[in-house]
Amino acid sequence: MLEGRARVKETDMSVKMQIQAMACASQALDVYDVSDCLSIAAHIKKEFDKMYGGGWQCVLLFLEHACDDDGRR
């Protein structure tokens, strides 16, 4: 459902690490509800801690937009 809609906004990670982060996020979304941000972030952090050592932080942001009755944002 969310494939292809996620993006990295700002990072100093290598492209390889960004791809791995997206893969971890995709795995987490297969397991946890999209509204369970804490579990998703914990999953990504745990995987990165295993791959690259401890000390990682994971920040998630889900944005939605709403339209009024006339279809305007």
PQR file of N, CA, C, O and H, with PARSE charges and radii, in Angstrom:
ATOM      1  N   MET A   1       0.820  -1.198   0.000 -0.4000 1.5000
ATOM      2  CA  MET A   1       0.000   0.000   0.000 -0.0000 2.0000
ATOM      3  C   MET A   1       0.860   1.257   0.000  0.5500 1.7000
ATOM      4  O   MET A   1       0.550   2.209  -0.716 -0.5500 1.4000
ATOM      5  N   LEU A   2       1.923   1.282   0.779 -0.4000 1.5000
ATOM      6  CA  LEU A   2       2.745   2.485   0.867 -0.0000 2.0000
ATOM      7  C   LEU A   2       4.008   2.405   0.013  0.5500 1.7000
ATOM      8  O   LEU A   2       4.801   3.347   0.002 -0.5500 1.4000
ATOM      9  H   LEU A   2       2.175   0.509   1.361  0.4000 1.0000
ATOM     10  N   GLU A   3       4.210   1.290  -0.707 -0.4000 1.5000
ATOM     11  CA  GLU A   3       5.413   1.147  -1.509 -0.0000 2.0000
ATOM     12  C   GLU A   3       5.516   2.285  -2.512  0.5500 1.7000
ATOM     13  O   GLU A   3       4.540   2.659  -3.161 -0.5500 1.4000
ATOM     14  H   GLU A   3       3.566   0.525  -0.698  0.4000 1.0000
ATOM     15  N   GLY A   4       6.709   2.820  -2.620 -0.4000 1.5000
ATOM     16  CA  GLY A   4       6.957   3.889  -3.577 -0.0000 2.0000
ATOM     17  C   GLY A   4       6.518   5.261  -3.118  0.5500 1.7000
ATOM     18  O   GLY A   4       6.748   6.246  -3.819 -0.5500 1.4000
ATOM     19  H   GLY A   4       7.503   2.516  -2.092  0.4000 1.0000
ATOM     20  N   ARG A   5       5.889   5.350  -1.957 -0.4000 1.5000
ATOM     21  CA  ARG A   5       5.396   6.638  -1.478 -0.0000 2.0000
ATOM     22  C   ARG A   5       6.256   7.209  -0.363  0.5500 1.7000
ATOM     23  O   ARG A   5       6.060   8.352   0.050 -0.5500 1.4000
ATOM     24  H   ARG A   5       5.702   4.550  -1.388  0.4000 1.0000
ATOM     25  N   ALA A   6       7.198   6.431   0.123 -0.4000 1.5000
ATOM     26  CA  ALA A   6       8.095   6.916   1.177 -0.0000 2.0000
ATOM     27  C   ALA A   6       9.287   7.602   0.531  0.5500 1.7000
ATOM     28  O   ALA A   6       9.678   7.287  -0.593 -0.5500 1.4000
ATOM     29  H   ALA A   6       7.358   5.502  -0.212  0.4000 1.0000
ATOM     30  N   ARG A   7       9.854   8.545   1.267 -0.4000 1.5000
ATOM     31  CA  ARG A   7      11.065   9.196   0.769 -0.0000 2.0000
ATOM     32  C   ARG A   7      11.909   9.658   1.941  0.5500 1.7000
ATOM     33  O   ARG A   7      11.406   9.896   3.038 -0.5500 1.4000
ATOM     34  H   ARG A   7       9.537   8.801   2.180  0.4000 1.0000
ATOM     35  N   VAL A   8      13.177   9.777   1.691 -0.4000 1.5000
ATOM     36  CA  VAL A   8      14.109  10.302   2.683 -0.0000 2.0000
ATOM     37  C   VAL A   8      14.194  11.796   2.453  0.5500 1.7000
ATOM     38  O   VAL A   8      14.549  12.245   1.364 -0.5500 1.4000
ATOM     39  H   VAL A   8      13.586   9.583   0.799  0.4000 1.0000
ATOM     40  N   LYS A   9      13.867  12.562   3.477 -0.4000 1.5000
ATOM     41  CA  LYS A   9      13.849  14.019   3.334 -0.0000 2.0000
ATOM     42  C   LYS A   9      15.239  14.620   3.510  0.5500 1.7000
ATOM     43  O   LYS A   9      15.677  15.422   2.686 -0.5500 1.4000
ATOM     44  H   LYS A   9      13.578  12.197   4.362  0.4000 1.0000
ATOM     45  N   GLU A  10      15.927  14.241   4.567 -0.4000 1.5000
ATOM     46  CA  GLU A  10      17.252  14.803   4.832 -0.0000 2.0000
ATOM     47  C   GLU A  10      18.070  13.781   5.602  0.5500 1.7000
ATOM     48  O   GLU A  10      17.604  13.224   6.597 -0.5500 1.4000
ATOM     49  H   GLU A  10      15.571  13.589   5.237  0.4000 1.0000
ATOM     50  N   THR A  11      19.282  13.537   5.145 -0.4000 1.5000
ATOM     51  CA  THR A  11      20.147  12.581   5.825 -0.0000 2.0000
ATOM     52  C   THR A  11      21.590  12.783   5.390  0.5500 1.7000
ATOM     53  O   THR A  11      21.870  13.382   4.351 -0.5500 1.4000
ATOM     54  H   THR A  11      19.661  13.989   4.337  0.4000 1.0000
ATOM     55  N   ASP A  12      22.491  12.273   6.205 -0.4000 1.5000
ATOM     56  CA  ASP A  12      23.883  12.209   5.784 -0.0000 2.0000
ATOM     57  C   ASP A  12      24.308  10.751   5.603  0.5500 1.7000
ATOM     58  O   ASP A  12      25.499  10.449   5.529 -0.5500 1.4000
ATOM     59  H   ASP A  12      22.264  11.787   7.049  0.4000 1.0000
ATOM     60  N   MET A  13      23.321   9.847   5.532 -0.4000 1.5000
ATOM     61  CA  MET A  13      23.601   8.434   5.302 -0.0000 2.0000
ATOM     62  C   MET A  13      23.967   8.213   3.839  0.5500 1.7000
ATOM     63  O   MET A  13      23.553   8.965   2.956 -0.5500 1.4000
ATOM     64  H   MET A  13      22.354  10.092   5.593  0.4000 1.0000
ATOM     65  N   SER A  14      24.751   7.167   3.603 -0.4000 1.5000
ATOM     66  CA  SER A  14      25.075   6.784   2.227 -0.0000 2.0000
ATOM     67  C   SER A  14      23.804   6.292   1.532  0.5500 1.7000
ATOM     68  O   SER A  14      22.811   5.972   2.184 -0.5500 1.4000
ATOM     69  H   SER A  14      25.088   6.556   4.319  0.4000 1.0000
ATOM     70  N   VAL A  15      23.851   6.237   0.218 -0.4000 1.5000
ATOM     71  CA  VAL A  15      22.702   5.740  -0.547 -0.0000 2.0000
ATOM     72  C   VAL A  15      22.391   4.302  -0.142  0.5500 1.7000
ATOM     73  O   VAL A  15      21.224   3.929  -0.020 -0.5500 1.4000
ATOM     74  H   VAL A  15      24.659   6.497  -0.312  0.4000 1.0000
ATOM     75  N   LYS A  16      23.432   3.493   0.067 -0.4000 1.5000
ATOM     76  CA  LYS A  16      23.234   2.101   0.495 -0.0000 2.0000
ATOM     77  C   LYS A  16      22.466   2.043   1.813  0.5500 1.7000
ATOM     78  O   LYS A  16      21.545   1.240   1.965 -0.5500 1.4000
ATOM     79  H   LYS A  16      24.380   3.796  -0.032  0.4000 1.0000
ATOM     80  N   MET A  17      22.843   2.886   2.755 -0.4000 1.5000
ATOM     81  CA  MET A  17      22.160   2.904   4.053 -0.0000 2.0000
ATOM     82  C   MET A  17      20.722   3.389   3.904  0.5500 1.7000
ATOM     83  O   MET A  17      19.831   2.893   4.594 -0.5500 1.4000
ATOM     84  H   MET A  17      23.592   3.537   2.632  0.4000 1.0000
ATOM     85  N   GLN A  18      20.483   4.344   3.020 -0.4000 1.5000
ATOM     86  CA  GLN A  18      19.124   4.824   2.784 -0.0000 2.0000
ATOM     87  C   GLN A  18      18.251   3.702   2.234  0.5500 1.7000
ATOM     88  O   GLN A  18      17.100   3.547   2.643 -0.5500 1.4000
ATOM     89  H   GLN A  18      21.207   4.747   2.460  0.4000 1.0000
ATOM     90  N   ILE A  19      18.799   2.925   1.312 -0.4000 1.5000
ATOM     91  CA  ILE A  19      18.058   1.791   0.754 -0.0000 2.0000
ATOM     92  C   ILE A  19      17.757   0.775   1.846  0.5500 1.7000
ATOM     93  O   ILE A  19      16.655   0.228   1.901 -0.5500 1.4000
ATOM     94  H   ILE A  19      19.734   3.051   0.981  0.4000 1.0000
ATOM     95  N   GLN A  20      18.741   0.519   2.724 -0.4000 1.5000
ATOM     96  CA  GLN A  20      18.519  -0.414   3.830 -0.0000 2.0000
ATOM     97  C   GLN A  20      17.472   0.128   4.807  0.5500 1.7000
ATOM     98  O   GLN A  20      16.670  -0.638   5.341 -0.5500 1.4000
ATOM     99  H   GLN A  20      19.636   0.963   2.679  0.4000 1.0000
ATOM    100  N   ALA A  21      17.474   1.426   5.040 -0.4000 1.5000
ATOM    101  CA  ALA A  21      16.472   2.030   5.925 -0.0000 2.0000
ATOM    102  C   ALA A  21      15.075   1.857   5.343  0.5500 1.7000
ATOM    103  O   ALA A  21      14.132   1.543   6.070 -0.5500 1.4000
ATOM    104  H   ALA A  21      18.125   2.049   4.607  0.4000 1.0000
ATOM    105  N   MET A  22      14.938   2.060   4.039 -0.4000 1.5000
ATOM    106  CA  MET A  22      13.633   1.882   3.389 -0.0000 2.0000
ATOM    107  C   MET A  22      13.187   0.422   3.467  0.5500 1.7000
ATOM    108  O   MET A  22      12.009   0.138   3.682 -0.5500 1.4000
ATOM    109  H   MET A  22      15.703   2.315   3.449  0.4000 1.0000
ATOM    110  N   ALA A  23      14.138  -0.503   3.291 -0.4000 1.5000
ATOM    111  CA  ALA A  23      13.805  -1.925   3.390 -0.0000 2.0000
ATOM    112  C   ALA A  23      13.357  -2.278   4.807  0.5500 1.7000
ATOM    113  O   ALA A  23      12.394  -3.024   4.985 -0.5500 1.4000
ATOM    114  H   ALA A  23      15.096  -0.272   3.116  0.4000 1.0000
ATOM    115  N   CYS A  24      14.051  -1.746   5.816 -0.4000 1.5000
ATOM    116  CA  CYS A  24      13.656  -1.983   7.214 -0.0000 2.0000
ATOM    117  C   CYS A  24      12.271  -1.412   7.485  0.5500 1.7000
ATOM    118  O   CYS A  24      11.458  -2.041   8.163 -0.5500 1.4000
ATOM    119  H   CYS A  24      14.833  -1.140   5.672  0.4000 1.0000
ATOM    120  N   ALA A  25      12.004  -0.227   6.959 -0.4000 1.5000
ATOM    121  CA  ALA A  25      10.689   0.393   7.147 -0.0000 2.0000
ATOM    122  C   ALA A  25       9.605  -0.443   6.486  0.5500 1.7000
ATOM    123  O   ALA A  25       8.527  -0.628   7.052 -0.5500 1.4000
ATOM    124  H   ALA A  25      12.664   0.283   6.408  0.4000 1.0000
ATOM    125  N   SER A  26       9.886  -0.946   5.293 -0.4000 1.5000
ATOM    126  CA  SER A  26       8.915  -1.790   4.598 -0.0000 2.0000
ATOM    127  C   SER A  26       8.627  -3.060   5.392  0.5500 1.7000
ATOM    128  O   SER A  26       7.474  -3.477   5.506 -0.5500 1.4000
ATOM    129  H   SER A  26      10.762  -0.795   4.834  0.4000 1.0000
ATOM    130  N   GLN A  27       9.682  -3.678   5.944 -0.4000 1.5000
ATOM    131  CA  GLN A  27       9.500  -4.865   6.787 -0.0000 2.0000
ATOM    132  C   GLN A  27       8.642  -4.533   8.002  0.5500 1.7000
ATOM    133  O   GLN A  27       7.742  -5.292   8.362 -0.5500 1.4000
ATOM    134  H   GLN A  27      10.618  -3.339   5.852  0.4000 1.0000
ATOM    135  N   ALA A  28       8.923  -3.396   8.629 -0.4000 1.5000
ATOM    136  CA  ALA A  28       8.166  -2.998   9.819 -0.0000 2.0000
ATOM    137  C   ALA A  28       6.697  -2.784   9.483  0.5500 1.7000
ATOM    138  O   ALA A  28       5.821  -3.139  10.273 -0.5500 1.4000
ATOM    139  H   ALA A  28       9.654  -2.779   8.337  0.4000 1.0000
ATOM    140  N   LEU A  29       6.421  -2.206   8.314 -0.4000 1.5000
ATOM    141  CA  LEU A  29       5.029  -1.963   7.923 -0.0000 2.0000
ATOM    142  C   LEU A  29       4.296  -3.258   7.600  0.5500 1.7000
ATOM    143  O   LEU A  29       3.067  -3.301   7.647 -0.5500 1.4000
ATOM    144  H   LEU A  29       7.133  -1.918   7.673  0.4000 1.0000
ATOM    145  N   ASP A  30       5.043  -4.318   7.271 -0.4000 1.5000
ATOM    146  CA  ASP A  30       4.420  -5.627   7.077 -0.0000 2.0000
ATOM    147  C   ASP A  30       3.990  -6.235   8.405  0.5500 1.7000
ATOM    148  O   ASP A  30       3.078  -7.062   8.449 -0.5500 1.4000
ATOM    149  H   ASP A  30       6.042  -4.283   7.233  0.4000 1.0000
ATOM    150  N   VAL A  31       4.653  -5.821   9.497 -0.4000 1.5000
ATOM    151  CA  VAL A  31       4.403  -6.412  10.817 -0.0000 2.0000
ATOM    152  C   VAL A  31       3.487  -5.539  11.676  0.5500 1.7000
ATOM    153  O   VAL A  31       2.605  -6.052  12.364 -0.5500 1.4000
ATOM    154  H   VAL A  31       5.394  -5.150   9.461  0.4000 1.0000
ATOM    155  N   TYR A  32       3.698  -4.219  11.634 -0.4000 1.5000
ATOM    156  CA  TYR A  32       2.992  -3.300  12.528 -0.0000 2.0000
ATOM    157  C   TYR A  32       1.996  -2.445  11.755  0.5500 1.7000
ATOM    158  O   TYR A  32       2.161  -2.204  10.559 -0.5500 1.4000
ATOM    159  H   TYR A  32       4.414  -3.802  11.074  0.4000 1.0000
ATOM    160  N   ASP A  33       0.971  -1.994  12.446 -0.4000 1.5000
ATOM    161  CA  ASP A  33       0.008  -1.065  11.868 -0.0000 2.0000
ATOM    162  C   ASP A  33       0.700   0.260  11.578  0.5500 1.7000
ATOM    163  O   ASP A  33       1.578   0.679  12.332 -0.5500 1.4000
ATOM    164  H   ASP A  33       0.837  -2.189  13.418  0.4000 1.0000
ATOM    165  N   VAL A  34       0.315   0.911  10.508 -0.4000 1.5000
ATOM    166  CA  VAL A  34       0.954   2.160  10.097 -0.0000 2.0000
ATOM    167  C   VAL A  34       0.866   3.229  11.184  0.5500 1.7000
ATOM    168  O   VAL A  34       1.702   4.131  11.220 -0.5500 1.4000
ATOM    169  H   VAL A  34      -0.399   0.571   9.896  0.4000 1.0000
ATOM    170  N   SER A  35      -0.120   3.149  12.064 -0.4000 1.5000
ATOM    171  CA  SER A  35      -0.270   4.141  13.131 -0.0000 2.0000
ATOM    172  C   SER A  35       0.624   3.846  14.341  0.5500 1.7000
ATOM    173  O   SER A  35       0.712   4.667  15.254 -0.5500 1.4000
ATOM    174  H   SER A  35      -0.800   2.416  12.034  0.4000 1.0000
ATOM    175  N   ASP A  36       1.284   2.692  14.357 -0.4000 1.5000
ATOM    176  CA  ASP A  36       2.139   2.296  15.484 -0.0000 2.0000
ATOM    177  C   ASP A  36       3.572   2.784  15.246  0.5500 1.7000
ATOM    178  O   ASP A  36       4.489   1.987  15.048 -0.5500 1.4000
ATOM    179  H   ASP A  36       1.212   2.025  13.616  0.4000 1.0000
ATOM    180  N   CYS A  37       3.743   4.101  15.268 -0.4000 1.5000
ATOM    181  CA  CYS A  37       5.039   4.724  14.949 -0.0000 2.0000
ATOM    182  C   CYS A  37       6.157   4.260  15.871  0.5500 1.7000
ATOM    183  O   CYS A  37       7.287   4.067  15.423 -0.5500 1.4000
ATOM    184  H   CYS A  37       2.998   4.749  15.428  0.4000 1.0000
ATOM    185  N   LEU A  38       5.856   4.079  17.142 -0.4000 1.5000
ATOM    186  CA  LEU A  38       6.898   3.670  18.090 -0.0000 2.0000
ATOM    187  C   LEU A  38       7.470   2.300  17.745  0.5500 1.7000
ATOM    188  O   LEU A  38       8.685   2.106  17.784 -0.5500 1.4000
ATOM    189  H   LEU A  38       4.938   4.236  17.506  0.4000 1.0000
ATOM    190  N   SER A  39       6.609   1.358  17.410 -0.4000 1.5000
ATOM    191  CA  SER A  39       7.083   0.013  17.058 -0.0000 2.0000
ATOM    192  C   SER A  39       7.846   0.021  15.739  0.5500 1.7000
ATOM    193  O   SER A  39       8.848  -0.679  15.595 -0.5500 1.4000
ATOM    194  H   SER A  39       5.622   1.515  17.377  0.4000 1.0000
ATOM    195  N   ILE A  40       7.378   0.808  14.780 -0.4000 1.5000
ATOM    196  CA  ILE A  40       8.064   0.906  13.489 -0.0000 2.0000
ATOM    197  C   ILE A  40       9.458   1.497  13.687  0.5500 1.7000
ATOM    198  O   ILE A  40      10.440   0.967  13.168 -0.5500 1.4000
ATOM    199  H   ILE A  40       6.564   1.377  14.896  0.4000 1.0000
ATOM    200  N   ALA A  41       9.542   2.596  14.439 -0.4000 1.5000
ATOM    201  CA  ALA A  41      10.837   3.228  14.701 -0.0000 2.0000
ATOM    202  C   ALA A  41      11.757   2.279  15.468  0.5500 1.7000
ATOM    203  O   ALA A  41      12.947   2.197  15.166 -0.5500 1.4000
ATOM    204  H   ALA A  41       8.744   3.026  14.860  0.4000 1.0000
ATOM    205  N   ALA A  42      11.220   1.564  16.452 -0.4000 1.5000
ATOM    206  CA  ALA A  42      12.029   0.618  17.231 -0.0000 2.0000
ATOM    207  C   ALA A  42      12.569  -0.497  16.341  0.5500 1.7000
ATOM    208  O   ALA A  42      13.713  -0.923  16.502 -0.5500 1.4000
ATOM    209  H   ALA A  42      10.252   1.630  16.697  0.4000 1.0000
ATOM    210  N   HIS A  43      11.757  -0.965  15.410 -0.4000 1.5000
ATOM    211  CA  HIS A  43      12.188  -2.011  14.477 -0.0000 2.0000
ATOM    212  C   HIS A  43      13.358  -1.521  13.620  0.5500 1.7000
ATOM    213  O   HIS A  43      14.361  -2.220  13.478 -0.5500 1.4000
ATOM    214  H   HIS A  43      10.828  -0.618  15.278  0.4000 1.0000
ATOM    215  N   ILE A  44      13.228  -0.325  13.052 -0.4000 1.5000
ATOM    216  CA  ILE A  44      14.281   0.231  12.206 -0.0000 2.0000
ATOM    217  C   ILE A  44      15.560   0.436  13.024  0.5500 1.7000
ATOM    218  O   ILE A  44      16.651   0.084  12.575 -0.5500 1.4000
ATOM    219  H   ILE A  44      12.413   0.243  13.167  0.4000 1.0000
ATOM    220  N   LYS A  45      15.422   1.005  14.220 -0.4000 1.5000
ATOM    221  CA  LYS A  45      16.588   1.237  15.086 -0.0000 2.0000
ATOM    222  C   LYS A  45      17.284  -0.076  15.432  0.5500 1.7000
ATOM    223  O   LYS A  45      18.510  -0.166  15.371 -0.5500 1.4000
ATOM    224  H   LYS A  45      14.536   1.291  14.584  0.4000 1.0000
ATOM    225  N   LYS A  46      16.509  -1.089  15.792 -0.4000 1.5000
ATOM    226  CA  LYS A  46      17.078  -2.383  16.163 -0.0000 2.0000
ATOM    227  C   LYS A  46      17.871  -2.984  14.997  0.5500 1.7000
ATOM    228  O   LYS A  46      18.969  -3.506  15.191 -0.5500 1.4000
ATOM    229  H   LYS A  46      15.513  -1.016  15.842  0.4000 1.0000
ATOM    230  N   GLU A  47      17.314  -2.908  13.797 -0.4000 1.5000
ATOM    231  CA  GLU A  47      18.003  -3.449  12.629 -0.0000 2.0000
ATOM    232  C   GLU A  47      19.292  -2.681  12.338  0.5500 1.7000
ATOM    233  O   GLU A  47      20.314  -3.288  12.019 -0.5500 1.4000
ATOM    234  H   GLU A  47      16.422  -2.484  13.640  0.4000 1.0000
ATOM    235  N   PHE A  48      19.253  -1.357  12.446 -0.4000 1.5000
ATOM    236  CA  PHE A  48      20.453  -0.558  12.201 -0.0000 2.0000
ATOM    237  C   PHE A  48      21.491  -0.765  13.299  0.5500 1.7000
ATOM    238  O   PHE A  48      22.689  -0.767  13.018 -0.5500 1.4000
ATOM    239  H   PHE A  48      18.422  -0.864  12.705  0.4000 1.0000
ATOM    240  N   ASP A  49      21.053  -0.938  14.534 -0.4000 1.5000
ATOM    241  CA  ASP A  49      21.993  -1.246  15.613 -0.0000 2.0000
ATOM    242  C   ASP A  49      22.712  -2.565  15.325  0.5500 1.7000
ATOM    243  O   ASP A  49      23.912  -2.683  15.575 -0.5500 1.4000
ATOM    244  H   ASP A  49      20.079  -0.936  14.762  0.4000 1.0000
ATOM    245  N   LYS A  50      21.981  -3.561  14.797 -0.4000 1.5000
ATOM    246  CA  LYS A  50      22.597  -4.849  14.461 -0.0000 2.0000
ATOM    247  C   LYS A  50      23.585  -4.702  13.308  0.5500 1.7000
ATOM    248  O   LYS A  50      24.669  -5.285  13.342 -0.5500 1.4000
ATOM    249  H   LYS A  50      21.007  -3.465  14.594  0.4000 1.0000
ATOM    250  N   MET A  51      23.220  -3.930  12.295 -0.4000 1.5000
ATOM    251  CA  MET A  51      24.063  -3.801  11.102 -0.0000 2.0000
ATOM    252  C   MET A  51      25.271  -2.890  11.316  0.5500 1.7000
ATOM    253  O   MET A  51      26.360  -3.171  10.816 -0.5500 1.4000
ATOM    254  H   MET A  51      22.339  -3.456  12.267  0.4000 1.0000
ATOM    255  N   TYR A  52      25.075  -1.790  12.065 -0.4000 1.5000
ATOM    256  CA  TYR A  52      26.090  -0.740  12.125 -0.0000 2.0000
ATOM    257  C   TYR A  52      26.545  -0.384  13.541  0.5500 1.7000
ATOM    258  O   TYR A  52      27.294   0.576  13.718 -0.5500 1.4000
ATOM    259  H   TYR A  52      24.190  -1.562  12.471  0.4000 1.0000
ATOM    260  N   GLY A  53      26.110  -1.133  14.544 -0.4000 1.5000
ATOM    261  CA  GLY A  53      26.468  -0.804  15.922 -0.0000 2.0000
ATOM    262  C   GLY A  53      25.450   0.137  16.538  0.5500 1.7000
ATOM    263  O   GLY A  53      24.626   0.723  15.834 -0.5500 1.4000
ATOM    264  H   GLY A  53      25.501  -1.913  14.400  0.4000 1.0000
ATOM    265  N   GLY A  54      25.508   0.281  17.854 -0.4000 1.5000
ATOM    266  CA  GLY A  54      24.505   1.055  18.590 -0.0000 2.0000
ATOM    267  C   GLY A  54      24.600   2.553  18.368  0.5500 1.7000
ATOM    268  O   GLY A  54      25.539   3.056  17.751 -0.5500 1.4000
ATOM    269  H   GLY A  54      26.177  -0.194  18.426  0.4000 1.0000
ATOM    270  N   GLY A  55      23.612   3.241  18.883 -0.4000 1.5000
ATOM    271  CA  GLY A  55      23.611   4.701  18.858 -0.0000 2.0000
ATOM    272  C   GLY A  55      22.716   5.331  17.809  0.5500 1.7000
ATOM    273  O   GLY A  55      22.739   6.550  17.641 -0.5500 1.4000
ATOM    274  H   GLY A  55      22.850   2.832  19.384  0.4000 1.0000
ATOM    275  N   TRP A  56      21.930   4.538  17.098 -0.4000 1.5000
ATOM    276  CA  TRP A  56      21.066   5.089  16.051 -0.0000 2.0000
ATOM    277  C   TRP A  56      19.798   5.677  16.637  0.5500 1.7000
ATOM    278  O   TRP A  56      19.288   5.200  17.651 -0.5500 1.4000
ATOM    279  H   TRP A  56      21.911   3.548  17.234  0.4000 1.0000
ATOM    280  N   GLN A  57      19.297   6.712  15.995 -0.4000 1.5000
ATOM    281  CA  GLN A  57      17.991   7.281  16.315 -0.0000 2.0000
ATOM    282  C   GLN A  57      17.135   7.187  15.062  0.5500 1.7000
ATOM    283  O   GLN A  57      17.641   7.299  13.945 -0.5500 1.4000
ATOM    284  H   GLN A  57      19.711   7.099  15.171  0.4000 1.0000
ATOM    285  N   CYS A  58      15.861   6.985  15.246 -0.4000 1.5000
ATOM    286  CA  CYS A  58      14.950   6.881  14.115 -0.0000 2.0000
ATOM    287  C   CYS A  58      13.788   7.839  14.334  0.5500 1.7000
ATOM    288  O   CYS A  58      13.109   7.777  15.359 -0.5500 1.4000
ATOM    289  H   CYS A  58      15.450   6.894  16.153  0.4000 1.0000
ATOM    290  N   VAL A  59      13.563   8.716  13.379 -0.4000 1.5000
ATOM    291  CA  VAL A  59      12.467   9.677  13.442 -0.0000 2.0000
ATOM    292  C   VAL A  59      11.538   9.392  12.274  0.5500 1.7000
ATOM    293  O   VAL A  59      11.968   9.360  11.121 -0.5500 1.4000
ATOM    294  H   VAL A  59      14.115   8.766  12.547  0.4000 1.0000
ATOM    295  N   LEU A  60      10.262   9.184  12.578 -0.4000 1.5000
ATOM    296  CA  LEU A  60       9.268   8.918  11.541 -0.0000 2.0000
ATOM    297  C   LEU A  60       8.289  10.066  11.461  0.5500 1.7000
ATOM    298  O   LEU A  60       7.956  10.688  12.469 -0.5500 1.4000
ATOM    299  H   LEU A  60       9.913   9.210  13.514  0.4000 1.0000
ATOM    300  N   LEU A  61       7.834  10.338  10.264 -0.4000 1.5000
ATOM    301  CA  LEU A  61       6.832  11.377  10.056 -0.0000 2.0000
ATOM    302  C   LEU A  61       5.862  10.884   9.003  0.5500 1.7000
ATOM    303  O   LEU A  61       6.257  10.559   7.884 -0.5500 1.4000
ATOM    304  H   LEU A  61       8.104   9.833   9.445  0.4000 1.0000
ATOM    305  N   PHE A  62       4.609  10.832   9.362 -0.4000 1.5000
ATOM    306  CA  PHE A  62       3.565  10.464   8.421 -0.0000 2.0000
ATOM    307  C   PHE A  62       2.724  11.699   8.162  0.5500 1.7000
ATOM    308  O   PHE A  62       2.194  12.301   9.095 -0.5500 1.4000
ATOM    309  H   PHE A  62       4.288  11.096  10.272  0.4000 1.0000
ATOM    310  N   LEU A  63       2.603  12.072   6.913 -0.4000 1.5000
ATOM    311  CA  LEU A  63       1.812  13.246   6.546 -0.0000 2.0000
ATOM    312  C   LEU A  63       0.576  12.821   5.779  0.5500 1.7000
ATOM    313  O   LEU A  63       0.611  11.902   4.962 -0.5500 1.4000
ATOM    314  H   LEU A  63       3.034  11.583   6.155  0.4000 1.0000
ATOM    315  N   GLU A  64      -0.489  13.493   6.055 -0.4000 1.5000
ATOM    316  CA  GLU A  64      -1.725  13.306   5.309 -0.0000 2.0000
ATOM    317  C   GLU A  64      -2.237  14.679   4.934  0.5500 1.7000
ATOM    318  O   GLU A  64      -1.889  15.674   5.570 -0.5500 1.4000
ATOM    319  H   GLU A  64      -0.518  14.240   6.719  0.4000 1.0000
ATOM    320  N   HIS A  65      -3.046  14.733   3.925 -0.4000 1.5000
ATOM    321  CA  HIS A  65      -3.698  15.999   3.611 -0.0000 2.0000
ATOM    322  C   HIS A  65      -5.193  15.749   3.540  0.5500 1.7000
ATOM    323  O   HIS A  65      -5.647  14.639   3.259 -0.5500 1.4000
ATOM    324  H   HIS A  65      -3.329  13.925   3.409  0.4000 1.0000
ATOM    325  N   ALA A  66      -5.920  16.772   3.793 -0.4000 1.5000
ATOM    326  CA  ALA A  66      -7.378  16.676   3.757 -0.0000 2.0000
ATOM    327  C   ALA A  66      -7.909  17.738   2.805  0.5500 1.7000
ATOM    328  O   ALA A  66      -7.319  18.809   2.661 -0.5500 1.4000
ATOM    329  H   ALA A  66      -5.551  17.673   4.020  0.4000 1.0000
ATOM    330  N   CYS A  67      -9.003  17.438   2.172 -0.4000 1.5000
ATOM    331  CA  CYS A  67      -9.645  18.381   1.268 -0.0000 2.0000
ATOM    332  C   CYS A  67     -10.993  18.780   1.851  0.5500 1.7000
ATOM    333  O   CYS A  67     -11.657  17.988   2.520 -0.5500 1.4000
ATOM    334  H   CYS A  67      -9.483  16.568   2.289  0.4000 1.0000
ATOM    335  N   ASP A  68     -11.382  20.015   1.584 -0.4000 1.5000
ATOM    336  CA  ASP A  68     -12.710  20.429   2.016 -0.0000 2.0000
ATOM    337  C   ASP A  68     -13.737  19.906   1.014  0.5500 1.7000
ATOM    338  O   ASP A  68     -13.384  19.171   0.091 -0.5500 1.4000
ATOM    339  H   ASP A  68     -10.843  20.658   1.040  0.4000 1.0000
ATOM    340  N   ASP A  69     -14.986  20.274   1.186 -0.4000 1.5000
ATOM    341  CA  ASP A  69     -16.058  19.768   0.329 -0.0000 2.0000
ATOM    342  C   ASP A  69     -15.887  20.159  -1.137  0.5500 1.7000
ATOM    343  O   ASP A  69     -16.411  19.485  -2.024 -0.5500 1.4000
ATOM    344  H   ASP A  69     -15.273  20.870   1.936  0.4000 1.0000
ATOM    345  N   ASP A  70     -15.164  21.237  -1.394 -0.4000 1.5000
ATOM    346  CA  ASP A  70     -14.947  21.684  -2.768 -0.0000 2.0000
ATOM    347  C   ASP A  70     -13.704  21.051  -3.388  0.5500 1.7000
ATOM    348  O   ASP A  70     -13.365  21.354  -4.532 -0.5500 1.4000
ATOM    349  H   ASP A  70     -14.739  21.785  -0.674  0.4000 1.0000
ATOM    350  N   GLY A  71     -13.025  20.181  -2.653 -0.4000 1.5000
ATOM    351  CA  GLY A  71     -11.836  19.529  -3.163 -0.0000 2.0000
ATOM    352  C   GLY A  71     -10.572  20.336  -2.996  0.5500 1.7000
ATOM    353  O   GLY A  71      -9.525  19.974  -3.533 -0.5500 1.4000
ATOM    354  H   GLY A  71     -13.300  19.935  -1.724  0.4000 1.0000
ATOM    355  N   ARG A  72     -10.658  21.437  -2.249 -0.4000 1.5000
ATOM    356  CA  ARG A  72      -9.468  22.255  -2.009 -0.0000 2.0000
ATOM    357  C   ARG A  72      -8.758  21.771  -0.759  0.5500 1.7000
ATOM    358  O   ARG A  72      -9.383  21.256   0.168 -0.5500 1.4000
ATOM    359  H   ARG A  72     -11.508  21.731  -1.812  0.4000 1.0000
ATOM    360  N   ARG A  73      -7.442  21.942  -0.746 -0.4000 1.5000
ATOM    361  CA  ARG A  73      -6.652  21.571   0.434 -0.0000 2.0000
ATOM    362  C   ARG A  73      -6.777  22.600   1.510  0.5500 1.7000
ATOM    363  O   ARG A  73      -6.180  22.454   2.577 -0.5500 1.4000
ATOM    364  H   ARG A  73      -6.934  22.360  -1.499  0.4000 1.0000
TER
END
